Amino acid sequence: MVQHSTPDSTTDLVPSEFPRQLDIAQVSVYGLSFLSAGLFLFLPYS
């Protein structure tokens, strides 16, 4: 998804909670992937 920096593109059609929930979901997915990668990397050394 490519988000352009034009403020008047589709902000009237999309509710204000939608981008925040999308960011939270993306951050949680990234956090889970980093956490699992860290566990797999540091498990043999612990």
mmCIF entry with sequence, helices, sheets and N, C-alpha, C, O atoms, coordinates in Angstrom:
data_MODEL
# 
_entry.id   MODEL 
# 
_entity.id                         1 
_entity.type                       polymer 
_entity.pdbx_number_of_molecules   1 
# 
_entity_poly.entity_id                      1 
_entity_poly.type                           'polypeptide(L)' 
_entity_poly.nstd_linkage                   no 
_entity_poly.nstd_monomer                   no 
_entity_poly.pdbx_seq_one_letter_code       MVQHSTPDSTTDLVPSEFPRQLDIAQVSVYGLSFLSAGLFLFLPYS 
_entity_poly.pdbx_seq_one_letter_code_can   MVQHSTPDSTTDLVPSEFPRQLDIAQVSVYGLSFLSAGLFLFLPYS 
_entity_poly.pdbx_strand_id                 A 
# 
loop_
_entity_poly_seq.entity_id 
_entity_poly_seq.num 
_entity_poly_seq.mon_id 
_entity_poly_seq.hetero 
1 1  MET n 
1 2  VAL n 
1 3  GLN n 
1 4  HIS n 
1 5  SER n 
1 6  THR n 
1 7  PRO n 
1 8  ASP n 
1 9  SER n 
1 10 THR n 
1 11 THR n 
1 12 ASP n 
1 13 LEU n 
1 14 VAL n 
1 15 PRO n 
1 16 SER n 
1 17 GLU n 
1 18 PHE n 
1 19 PRO n 
1 20 ARG n 
1 21 GLN n 
1 22 LEU n 
1 23 ASP n 
1 24 ILE n 
1 25 ALA n 
1 26 GLN n 
1 27 VAL n 
1 28 SER n 
1 29 VAL n 
1 30 TYR n 
1 31 GLY n 
1 32 LEU n 
1 33 SER n 
1 34 PHE n 
1 35 LEU n 
1 36 SER n 
1 37 ALA n 
1 38 GLY n 
1 39 LEU n 
1 40 PHE n 
1 41 LEU n 
1 42 PHE n 
1 43 LEU n 
1 44 PRO n 
1 45 TYR n 
1 46 SER n 
# 
_struct_asym.id          A 
_struct_asym.entity_id   1 
# 
_struct_conf.conf_type_id            HELX_P 
_struct_conf.id                      HELX_P1 
_struct_conf.pdbx_PDB_helix_id       AA1 
_struct_conf.beg_label_comp_id       GLU 
_struct_conf.beg_label_asym_id       A 
_struct_conf.beg_label_seq_id        17 
_struct_conf.pdbx_beg_PDB_ins_code   ? 
_struct_conf.end_label_comp_id       PHE 
_struct_conf.end_label_asym_id       A 
_struct_conf.end_label_seq_id        42 
_struct_conf.pdbx_end_PDB_ins_code   ? 
_struct_conf.beg_auth_comp_id        GLU 
_struct_conf.beg_auth_asym_id        A 
_struct_conf.beg_auth_seq_id         17 
_struct_conf.end_auth_comp_id        PHE 
_struct_conf.end_auth_asym_id        A 
_struct_conf.end_auth_seq_id         42 
_struct_conf.pdbx_PDB_helix_class    1 
_struct_conf.details                 ? 
_struct_conf.pdbx_PDB_helix_length   26 
# 
_struct_conf_type.id          HELX_P 
_struct_conf_type.criteria    ? 
_struct_conf_type.reference   ? 
# 
loop_
_atom_site.group_PDB 
_atom_site.id 
_atom_site.type_symbol 
_atom_site.label_atom_id 
_atom_site.label_alt_id 
_atom_site.label_comp_id 
_atom_site.label_asym_id 
_atom_site.label_entity_id 
_atom_site.label_seq_id 
_atom_site.pdbx_PDB_ins_code 
_atom_site.Cartn_x 
_atom_site.Cartn_y 
_atom_site.Cartn_z 
_atom_site.occupancy 
_atom_site.B_iso_or_equiv 
_atom_site.pdbx_formal_charge 
_atom_site.auth_seq_id 
_atom_site.auth_comp_id 
_atom_site.auth_asym_id 
_atom_site.auth_atom_id 
_atom_site.pdbx_PDB_model_num 
ATOM 1   N N  . MET A 1 1  ? 0.832   -1.197  0.000  1.00 0.00 ? 1  MET A N  1 
ATOM 2   C CA . MET A 1 1  ? 0.000   0.000   0.000  1.00 0.00 ? 1  MET A CA 1 
ATOM 3   C C  . MET A 1 1  ? 0.873   1.256   0.000  1.00 0.00 ? 1  MET A C  1 
ATOM 4   O O  . MET A 1 1  ? 1.697   1.451   0.894  1.00 0.00 ? 1  MET A O  1 
ATOM 5   N N  . VAL A 1 2  ? 0.687   2.089   -0.994 1.00 0.00 ? 2  VAL A N  1 
ATOM 6   C CA . VAL A 1 2  ? 1.473   3.308   -1.102 1.00 0.00 ? 2  VAL A CA 1 
ATOM 7   C C  . VAL A 1 2  ? 0.602   4.483   -0.677 1.00 0.00 ? 2  VAL A C  1 
ATOM 8   O O  . VAL A 1 2  ? -0.436  4.751   -1.281 1.00 0.00 ? 2  VAL A O  1 
ATOM 9   N N  . GLN A 1 3  ? 1.034   5.174   0.363  1.00 0.00 ? 3  GLN A N  1 
ATOM 10  C CA . GLN A 1 3  ? 0.270   6.314   0.860  1.00 0.00 ? 3  GLN A CA 1 
ATOM 11  C C  . GLN A 1 3  ? 0.923   7.596   0.378  1.00 0.00 ? 3  GLN A C  1 
ATOM 12  O O  . GLN A 1 3  ? 2.075   7.877   0.708  1.00 0.00 ? 3  GLN A O  1 
ATOM 13  N N  . HIS A 1 4  ? 0.185   8.375   -0.404 1.00 0.00 ? 4  HIS A N  1 
ATOM 14  C CA . HIS A 1 4  ? 0.713   9.649   -0.881 1.00 0.00 ? 4  HIS A CA 1 
ATOM 15  C C  . HIS A 1 4  ? 0.505   10.723  0.176  1.00 0.00 ? 4  HIS A C  1 
ATOM 16  O O  . HIS A 1 4  ? -0.359  10.589  1.043  1.00 0.00 ? 4  HIS A O  1 
ATOM 17  N N  . SER A 1 5  ? 1.291   11.779  0.104  1.00 0.00 ? 5  SER A N  1 
ATOM 18  C CA . SER A 1 5  ? 1.243   12.819  1.135  1.00 0.00 ? 5  SER A CA 1 
ATOM 19  C C  . SER A 1 5  ? 0.197   13.877  0.819  1.00 0.00 ? 5  SER A C  1 
ATOM 20  O O  . SER A 1 5  ? 0.275   14.992  1.334  1.00 0.00 ? 5  SER A O  1 
ATOM 21  N N  . THR A 1 6  ? -0.783  13.545  -0.020 1.00 0.00 ? 6  THR A N  1 
ATOM 22  C CA . THR A 1 6  ? -1.866  14.497  -0.303 1.00 0.00 ? 6  THR A CA 1 
ATOM 23  C C  . THR A 1 6  ? -2.961  14.306  0.735  1.00 0.00 ? 6  THR A C  1 
ATOM 24  O O  . THR A 1 6  ? -3.539  13.222  0.819  1.00 0.00 ? 6  THR A O  1 
ATOM 25  N N  . PRO A 1 7  ? -3.260  15.330  1.528  1.00 0.00 ? 7  PRO A N  1 
ATOM 26  C CA . PRO A 1 7  ? -4.213  15.168  2.637  1.00 0.00 ? 7  PRO A CA 1 
ATOM 27  C C  . PRO A 1 7  ? -5.657  15.041  2.177  1.00 0.00 ? 7  PRO A C  1 
ATOM 28  O O  . PRO A 1 7  ? -6.482  14.494  2.909  1.00 0.00 ? 7  PRO A O  1 
ATOM 29  N N  . ASP A 1 8  ? -5.988  15.531  0.982  1.00 0.00 ? 8  ASP A N  1 
ATOM 30  C CA . ASP A 1 8  ? -7.382  15.528  0.541  1.00 0.00 ? 8  ASP A CA 1 
ATOM 31  C C  . ASP A 1 8  ? -7.674  14.420  -0.465 1.00 0.00 ? 8  ASP A C  1 
ATOM 32  O O  . ASP A 1 8  ? -8.506  14.596  -1.356 1.00 0.00 ? 8  ASP A O  1 
ATOM 33  N N  . SER A 1 9  ? -6.992  13.272  -0.329 1.00 0.00 ? 9  SER A N  1 
ATOM 34  C CA . SER A 1 9  ? -7.202  12.201  -1.300 1.00 0.00 ? 9  SER A CA 1 
ATOM 35  C C  . SER A 1 9  ? -8.443  11.385  -0.942 1.00 0.00 ? 9  SER A C  1 
ATOM 36  O O  . SER A 1 9  ? -9.437  11.422  -1.667 1.00 0.00 ? 9  SER A O  1 
ATOM 37  N N  . THR A 1 10 ? -8.393  10.643  0.180  1.00 0.00 ? 10 THR A N  1 
ATOM 38  C CA . THR A 1 10 ? -9.547  9.823   0.577  1.00 0.00 ? 10 THR A CA 1 
ATOM 39  C C  . THR A 1 10 ? -9.773  9.917   2.082  1.00 0.00 ? 10 THR A C  1 
ATOM 40  O O  . THR A 1 10 ? -10.308 8.983   2.680  1.00 0.00 ? 10 THR A O  1 
ATOM 41  N N  . THR A 1 11 ? -9.372  11.032  2.709  1.00 0.00 ? 11 THR A N  1 
ATOM 42  C CA . THR A 1 11 ? -9.527  11.141  4.163  1.00 0.00 ? 11 THR A CA 1 
ATOM 43  C C  . THR A 1 11 ? -10.977 11.345  4.557  1.00 0.00 ? 11 THR A C  1 
ATOM 44  O O  . THR A 1 11 ? -11.338 11.086  5.705  1.00 0.00 ? 11 THR A O  1 
ATOM 45  N N  . ASP A 1 12 ? -11.832 11.808  3.630  1.00 0.00 ? 12 ASP A N  1 
ATOM 46  C CA . ASP A 1 12 ? -13.239 12.020  3.957  1.00 0.00 ? 12 ASP A CA 1 
ATOM 47  C C  . ASP A 1 12 ? -14.013 10.707  3.950  1.00 0.00 ? 12 ASP A C  1 
ATOM 48  O O  . ASP A 1 12 ? -15.033 10.587  4.628  1.00 0.00 ? 12 ASP A O  1 
ATOM 49  N N  . LEU A 1 13 ? -13.537 9.714   3.184  1.00 0.00 ? 13 LEU A N  1 
ATOM 50  C CA . LEU A 1 13 ? -14.246 8.452   3.090  1.00 0.00 ? 13 LEU A CA 1 
ATOM 51  C C  . LEU A 1 13 ? -13.800 7.481   4.180  1.00 0.00 ? 13 LEU A C  1 
ATOM 52  O O  . LEU A 1 13 ? -14.578 6.627   4.605  1.00 0.00 ? 13 LEU A O  1 
ATOM 53  N N  . VAL A 1 14 ? -12.553 7.606   4.636  1.00 0.00 ? 14 VAL A N  1 
ATOM 54  C CA . VAL A 1 14 ? -12.011 6.665   5.613  1.00 0.00 ? 14 VAL A CA 1 
ATOM 55  C C  . VAL A 1 14 ? -12.145 7.261   7.001  1.00 0.00 ? 14 VAL A C  1 
ATOM 56  O O  . VAL A 1 14 ? -11.746 8.406   7.212  1.00 0.00 ? 14 VAL A O  1 
ATOM 57  N N  . PRO A 1 15 ? -12.698 6.513   7.963  1.00 0.00 ? 15 PRO A N  1 
ATOM 58  C CA . PRO A 1 15 ? -12.788 7.003   9.348  1.00 0.00 ? 15 PRO A CA 1 
ATOM 59  C C  . PRO A 1 15 ? -11.407 7.178   9.959  1.00 0.00 ? 15 PRO A C  1 
ATOM 60  O O  . PRO A 1 15 ? -10.431 6.590   9.492  1.00 0.00 ? 15 PRO A O  1 
ATOM 61  N N  . SER A 1 16 ? -11.331 7.990   11.007 1.00 0.00 ? 16 SER A N  1 
ATOM 62  C CA . SER A 1 16 ? -10.043 8.372   11.563 1.00 0.00 ? 16 SER A CA 1 
ATOM 63  C C  . SER A 1 16 ? -9.397  7.225   12.336 1.00 0.00 ? 16 SER A C  1 
ATOM 64  O O  . SER A 1 16 ? -8.194  7.268   12.592 1.00 0.00 ? 16 SER A O  1 
ATOM 65  N N  . GLU A 1 17 ? -10.164 6.202   12.715 1.00 0.00 ? 17 GLU A N  1 
ATOM 66  C CA . GLU A 1 17 ? -9.568  5.108   13.481 1.00 0.00 ? 17 GLU A CA 1 
ATOM 67  C C  . GLU A 1 17 ? -8.895  4.078   12.581 1.00 0.00 ? 17 GLU A C  1 
ATOM 68  O O  . GLU A 1 17 ? -8.130  3.244   13.063 1.00 0.00 ? 17 GLU A O  1 
ATOM 69  N N  . PHE A 1 18 ? -9.172  4.126   11.277 1.00 0.00 ? 18 PHE A N  1 
ATOM 70  C CA . PHE A 1 18 ? -8.684  3.064   10.404 1.00 0.00 ? 18 PHE A CA 1 
ATOM 71  C C  . PHE A 1 18 ? -7.167  3.069   10.228 1.00 0.00 ? 18 PHE A C  1 
ATOM 72  O O  . PHE A 1 18 ? -6.555  2.006   10.331 1.00 0.00 ? 18 PHE A O  1 
ATOM 73  N N  . PRO A 1 19 ? -6.524  4.222   9.965  1.00 0.00 ? 19 PRO A N  1 
ATOM 74  C CA . PRO A 1 19 ? -5.061  4.196   9.814  1.00 0.00 ? 19 PRO A CA 1 
ATOM 75  C C  . PRO A 1 19 ? -4.362  3.823   11.114 1.00 0.00 ? 19 PRO A C  1 
ATOM 76  O O  . PRO A 1 19 ? -3.315  3.177   11.094 1.00 0.00 ? 19 PRO A O  1 
ATOM 77  N N  . ARG A 1 20 ? -4.942  4.232   12.258 1.00 0.00 ? 20 ARG A N  1 
ATOM 78  C CA . ARG A 1 20 ? -4.311  3.914   13.537 1.00 0.00 ? 20 ARG A CA 1 
ATOM 79  C C  . ARG A 1 20 ? -4.359  2.412   13.789 1.00 0.00 ? 20 ARG A C  1 
ATOM 80  O O  . ARG A 1 20 ? -3.372  1.832   14.241 1.00 0.00 ? 20 ARG A O  1 
ATOM 81  N N  . GLN A 1 21 ? -5.496  1.774   13.503 1.00 0.00 ? 21 GLN A N  1 
ATOM 82  C CA . GLN A 1 21 ? -5.595  0.322   13.685 1.00 0.00 ? 21 GLN A CA 1 
ATOM 83  C C  . GLN A 1 21 ? -4.665  -0.400  12.716 1.00 0.00 ? 21 GLN A C  1 
ATOM 84  O O  . GLN A 1 21 ? -4.077  -1.421  13.071 1.00 0.00 ? 21 GLN A O  1 
ATOM 85  N N  . LEU A 1 22 ? -4.527  0.111   11.516 1.00 0.00 ? 22 LEU A N  1 
ATOM 86  C CA . LEU A 1 22 ? -3.636  -0.501  10.542 1.00 0.00 ? 22 LEU A CA 1 
ATOM 87  C C  . LEU A 1 22 ? -2.196  -0.404  11.026 1.00 0.00 ? 22 LEU A C  1 
ATOM 88  O O  . LEU A 1 22 ? -1.438  -1.369  10.915 1.00 0.00 ? 22 LEU A O  1 
ATOM 89  N N  . ASP A 1 23 ? -1.807  0.763   11.568 1.00 0.00 ? 23 ASP A N  1 
ATOM 90  C CA . ASP A 1 23 ? -0.454  0.919   12.087 1.00 0.00 ? 23 ASP A CA 1 
ATOM 91  C C  . ASP A 1 23 ? -0.212  -0.007  13.268 1.00 0.00 ? 23 ASP A C  1 
ATOM 92  O O  . ASP A 1 23 ? 0.862   -0.597  13.379 1.00 0.00 ? 23 ASP A O  1 
ATOM 93  N N  . ILE A 1 24 ? -1.209  -0.144  14.162 1.00 0.00 ? 24 ILE A N  1 
ATOM 94  C CA . ILE A 1 24 ? -1.055  -1.016  15.325 1.00 0.00 ? 24 ILE A CA 1 
ATOM 95  C C  . ILE A 1 24 ? -0.885  -2.468  14.873 1.00 0.00 ? 24 ILE A C  1 
ATOM 96  O O  . ILE A 1 24 ? -0.051  -3.195  15.412 1.00 0.00 ? 24 ILE A O  1 
ATOM 97  N N  . ALA A 1 25 ? -1.671  -2.885  13.888 1.00 0.00 ? 25 ALA A N  1 
ATOM 98  C CA . ALA A 1 25 ? -1.560  -4.253  13.397 1.00 0.00 ? 25 ALA A CA 1 
ATOM 99  C C  . ALA A 1 25 ? -0.203  -4.483  12.742 1.00 0.00 ? 25 ALA A C  1 
ATOM 100 O O  . ALA A 1 25 ? 0.417   -5.528  12.938 1.00 0.00 ? 25 ALA A O  1 
ATOM 101 N N  . GLN A 1 26 ? 0.262   -3.494  11.958 1.00 0.00 ? 26 GLN A N  1 
ATOM 102 C CA . GLN A 1 26 ? 1.560   -3.637  11.298 1.00 0.00 ? 26 GLN A CA 1 
ATOM 103 C C  . GLN A 1 26 ? 2.684   -3.710  12.324 1.00 0.00 ? 26 GLN A C  1 
ATOM 104 O O  . GLN A 1 26 ? 3.591   -4.534  12.205 1.00 0.00 ? 26 GLN A O  1 
ATOM 105 N N  . VAL A 1 27 ? 2.617   -2.834  13.342 1.00 0.00 ? 27 VAL A N  1 
ATOM 106 C CA . VAL A 1 27 ? 3.655   -2.832  14.377 1.00 0.00 ? 27 VAL A CA 1 
ATOM 107 C C  . VAL A 1 27 ? 3.638   -4.142  15.160 1.00 0.00 ? 27 VAL A C  1 
ATOM 108 O O  . VAL A 1 27 ? 4.695   -4.663  15.514 1.00 0.00 ? 27 VAL A O  1 
ATOM 109 N N  . SER A 1 28 ? 2.450   -4.678  15.432 1.00 0.00 ? 28 SER A N  1 
ATOM 110 C CA . SER A 1 28 ? 2.374   -5.929  16.172 1.00 0.00 ? 28 SER A CA 1 
ATOM 111 C C  . SER A 1 28 ? 2.929   -7.084  15.345 1.00 0.00 ? 28 SER A C  1 
ATOM 112 O O  . SER A 1 28 ? 3.598   -7.966  15.883 1.00 0.00 ? 28 SER A O  1 
ATOM 113 N N  . VAL A 1 29 ? 2.656   -7.083  14.039 1.00 0.00 ? 29 VAL A N  1 
ATOM 114 C CA . VAL A 1 29 ? 3.194   -8.125  13.165 1.00 0.00 ? 29 VAL A CA 1 
ATOM 115 C C  . VAL A 1 29 ? 4.709   -8.038  13.099 1.00 0.00 ? 29 VAL A C  1 
ATOM 116 O O  . VAL A 1 29 ? 5.404   -9.051  13.176 1.00 0.00 ? 29 VAL A O  1 
ATOM 117 N N  . TYR A 1 30 ? 5.223   -6.799  12.953 1.00 0.00 ? 30 TYR A N  1 
ATOM 118 C CA . TYR A 1 30 ? 6.682   -6.626  12.925 1.00 0.00 ? 30 TYR A CA 1 
ATOM 119 C C  . TYR A 1 30 ? 7.302   -7.032  14.255 1.00 0.00 ? 30 TYR A C  1 
ATOM 120 O O  . TYR A 1 30 ? 8.354   -7.671  14.285 1.00 0.00 ? 30 TYR A O  1 
ATOM 121 N N  . GLY A 1 31 ? 6.648   -6.661  15.357 1.00 0.00 ? 31 GLY A N  1 
ATOM 122 C CA . GLY A 1 31 ? 7.170   -7.018  16.667 1.00 0.00 ? 31 GLY A CA 1 
ATOM 123 C C  . GLY A 1 31 ? 7.187   -8.524  16.877 1.00 0.00 ? 31 GLY A C  1 
ATOM 124 O O  . GLY A 1 31 ? 8.143   -9.060  17.437 1.00 0.00 ? 31 GLY A O  1 
ATOM 125 N N  . LEU A 1 32 ? 6.142   -9.211  16.433 1.00 0.00 ? 32 LEU A N  1 
ATOM 126 C CA . LEU A 1 32 ? 6.095   -10.658 16.580 1.00 0.00 ? 32 LEU A CA 1 
ATOM 127 C C  . LEU A 1 32 ? 7.181   -11.325 15.737 1.00 0.00 ? 32 LEU A C  1 
ATOM 128 O O  . LEU A 1 32 ? 7.813   -12.286 16.176 1.00 0.00 ? 32 LEU A O  1 
ATOM 129 N N  . SER A 1 33 ? 7.395   -10.810 14.524 1.00 0.00 ? 33 SER A N  1 
ATOM 130 C CA . SER A 1 33 ? 8.425   -11.415 13.668 1.00 0.00 ? 33 SER A CA 1 
ATOM 131 C C  . SER A 1 33 ? 9.810   -11.200 14.258 1.00 0.00 ? 33 SER A C  1 
ATOM 132 O O  . SER A 1 33 ? 10.639  -12.110 14.259 1.00 0.00 ? 33 SER A O  1 
ATOM 133 N N  . PHE A 1 34 ? 10.062  -9.979  14.765 1.00 0.00 ? 34 PHE A N  1 
ATOM 134 C CA . PHE A 1 34 ? 11.362  -9.724  15.382 1.00 0.00 ? 34 PHE A CA 1 
ATOM 135 C C  . PHE A 1 34 ? 11.546  -10.561 16.645 1.00 0.00 ? 34 PHE A C  1 
ATOM 136 O O  . PHE A 1 34 ? 12.640  -11.054 16.920 1.00 0.00 ? 34 PHE A O  1 
ATOM 137 N N  . LEU A 1 35 ? 10.458  -10.716 17.416 1.00 0.00 ? 35 LEU A N  1 
ATOM 138 C CA . LEU A 1 35 ? 10.550  -11.484 18.647 1.00 0.00 ? 35 LEU A CA 1 
ATOM 139 C C  . LEU A 1 35 ? 10.837  -12.954 18.352 1.00 0.00 ? 35 LEU A C  1 
ATOM 140 O O  . LEU A 1 35 ? 11.664  -13.578 19.017 1.00 0.00 ? 35 LEU A O  1 
ATOM 141 N N  . SER A 1 36 ? 10.153  -13.499 17.358 1.00 0.00 ? 36 SER A N  1 
ATOM 142 C CA . SER A 1 36 ? 10.386  -14.904 17.024 1.00 0.00 ? 36 SER A CA 1 
ATOM 143 C C  . SER A 1 36 ? 11.779  -15.100 16.442 1.00 0.00 ? 36 SER A C  1 
ATOM 144 O O  . SER A 1 36 ? 12.435  -16.102 16.721 1.00 0.00 ? 36 SER A O  1 
ATOM 145 N N  . ALA A 1 37 ? 12.233  -14.140 15.630 1.00 0.00 ? 37 ALA A N  1 
ATOM 146 C CA . ALA A 1 37 ? 13.585  -14.233 15.080 1.00 0.00 ? 37 ALA A CA 1 
ATOM 147 C C  . ALA A 1 37 ? 14.620  -14.161 16.202 1.00 0.00 ? 37 ALA A C  1 
ATOM 148 O O  . ALA A 1 37 ? 15.598  -14.908 16.194 1.00 0.00 ? 37 ALA A O  1 
ATOM 149 N N  . GLY A 1 38 ? 14.405  -13.262 17.167 1.00 0.00 ? 38 GLY A N  1 
ATOM 150 C CA . GLY A 1 38 ? 15.327  -13.160 18.295 1.00 0.00 ? 38 GLY A CA 1 
ATOM 151 C C  . GLY A 1 38 ? 15.343  -14.431 19.129 1.00 0.00 ? 38 GLY A C  1 
ATOM 152 O O  . GLY A 1 38 ? 16.400  -14.866 19.587 1.00 0.00 ? 38 GLY A O  1 
ATOM 153 N N  . LEU A 1 39 ? 14.163  -15.032 19.326 1.00 0.00 ? 39 LEU A N  1 
ATOM 154 C CA . LEU A 1 39 ? 14.101  -16.265 20.090 1.00 0.00 ? 39 LEU A CA 1 
ATOM 155 C C  . LEU A 1 39 ? 14.862  -17.388 19.373 1.00 0.00 ? 39 LEU A C  1 
ATOM 156 O O  . LEU A 1 39 ? 15.621  -18.128 19.998 1.00 0.00 ? 39 LEU A O  1 
ATOM 157 N N  . PHE A 1 40 ? 14.654  -17.504 18.079 1.00 0.00 ? 40 PHE A N  1 
ATOM 158 C CA . PHE A 1 40 ? 15.342  -18.548 17.328 1.00 0.00 ? 40 PHE A CA 1 
ATOM 159 C C  . PHE A 1 40 ? 16.840  -18.308 17.276 1.00 0.00 ? 40 PHE A C  1 
ATOM 160 O O  . PHE A 1 40 ? 17.616  -19.262 17.214 1.00 0.00 ? 40 PHE A O  1 
ATOM 161 N N  . LEU A 1 41 ? 17.262  -17.044 17.302 1.00 0.00 ? 41 LEU A N  1 
ATOM 162 C CA . LEU A 1 41 ? 18.697  -16.750 17.259 1.00 0.00 ? 41 LEU A CA 1 
ATOM 163 C C  . LEU A 1 41 ? 19.354  -16.990 18.620 1.00 0.00 ? 41 LEU A C  1 
ATOM 164 O O  . LEU A 1 41 ? 20.448  -17.550 18.694 1.00 0.00 ? 41 LEU A O  1 
ATOM 165 N N  . PHE A 1 42 ? 18.681  -16.561 19.704 1.00 0.00 ? 42 PHE A N  1 
ATOM 166 C CA . PHE A 1 42 ? 19.315  -16.591 21.015 1.00 0.00 ? 42 PHE A CA 1 
ATOM 167 C C  . PHE A 1 42 ? 18.964  -17.829 21.827 1.00 0.00 ? 42 PHE A C  1 
ATOM 168 O O  . PHE A 1 42 ? 19.452  -17.987 22.946 1.00 0.00 ? 42 PHE A O  1 
ATOM 169 N N  . LEU A 1 43 ? 18.123  -18.714 21.284 1.00 0.00 ? 43 LEU A N  1 
ATOM 170 C CA . LEU A 1 43 ? 17.768  -19.921 22.036 1.00 0.00 ? 43 LEU A CA 1 
ATOM 171 C C  . LEU A 1 43 ? 18.956  -20.870 22.179 1.00 0.00 ? 43 LEU A C  1 
ATOM 172 O O  . LEU A 1 43 ? 19.150  -21.397 23.274 1.00 0.00 ? 43 LEU A O  1 
ATOM 173 N N  . PRO A 1 44 ? 19.762  -21.122 21.151 1.00 0.00 ? 44 PRO A N  1 
ATOM 174 C CA . PRO A 1 44 ? 20.903  -22.048 21.343 1.00 0.00 ? 44 PRO A CA 1 
ATOM 175 C C  . PRO A 1 44 ? 21.960  -21.517 22.308 1.00 0.00 ? 44 PRO A C  1 
ATOM 176 O O  . PRO A 1 44 ? 22.696  -22.300 22.908 1.00 0.00 ? 44 PRO A O  1 
ATOM 177 N N  . TYR A 1 45 ? 22.043  -20.188 22.464 1.00 0.00 ? 45 TYR A N  1 
ATOM 178 C CA . TYR A 1 45 ? 23.099  -19.619 23.291 1.00 0.00 ? 45 TYR A CA 1 
ATOM 179 C C  . TYR A 1 45 ? 22.705  -19.493 24.763 1.00 0.00 ? 45 TYR A C  1 
ATOM 180 O O  . TYR A 1 45 ? 23.559  -19.275 25.622 1.00 0.00 ? 45 TYR A O  1 
ATOM 181 N N  . SER A 1 46 ? 21.408  -19.632 25.050 1.00 0.00 ? 46 SER A N  1 
ATOM 182 C CA . SER A 1 46 ? 20.987  -19.467 26.443 1.00 0.00 ? 46 SER A CA 1 
ATOM 183 C C  . SER A 1 46 ? 21.189  -20.766 27.223 1.00 0.00 ? 46 SER A C  1 
ATOM 184 O O  . SER A 1 46 ? 20.890  -20.823 28.416 1.00 0.00 ? 46 SER A O  1 
# 
